Amino acid sequence: MISYDDDRVNSMLFPEYEMINETFYIYKDTDDLINKIRFYLKHEQDREGIIDKGYEYISQNHTFINRIEEIISICDI
């Protein structure tokens, strides 16, 4: 399940699968995840850049209006 709220509150999400627009990063296993967490804790500028991109993407593409338009399109209303 994807949690869009993570980007809405300016946090960083590490899903186990690949996402788009460089707003999410993947990890291969637990060791890889731990290494990525350590890296981004030490590299605040990189981390903040990813968080900002994610927030911007979610804010522009996953609004209630977007969802309603998608539902209307699917239902052919």
C-alpha positions, 0 to 999 in steps of 0.5 A: 500500500502506498502512503501519500501522506508521508510526502504531505508531512515532509517525510521520507519513505523507503518502499520495497518497490520502485516509484517514479520521479525520484521521490521514492527510493528502493532497497534490496534488503535490510542491510541496503535499507540501513545503509540508505537510512544512514546515508540520508541521515548524514546527507541532509541536503540530499534528503531534503531534496528528495522530500521536497520533490516528493511533496511537490509531486504528491501536491500536484498529482494526488489531490481530491480533484485529481481523484474525483476526475479519475473516478468520473473518467473511469465511470464514464459519467 
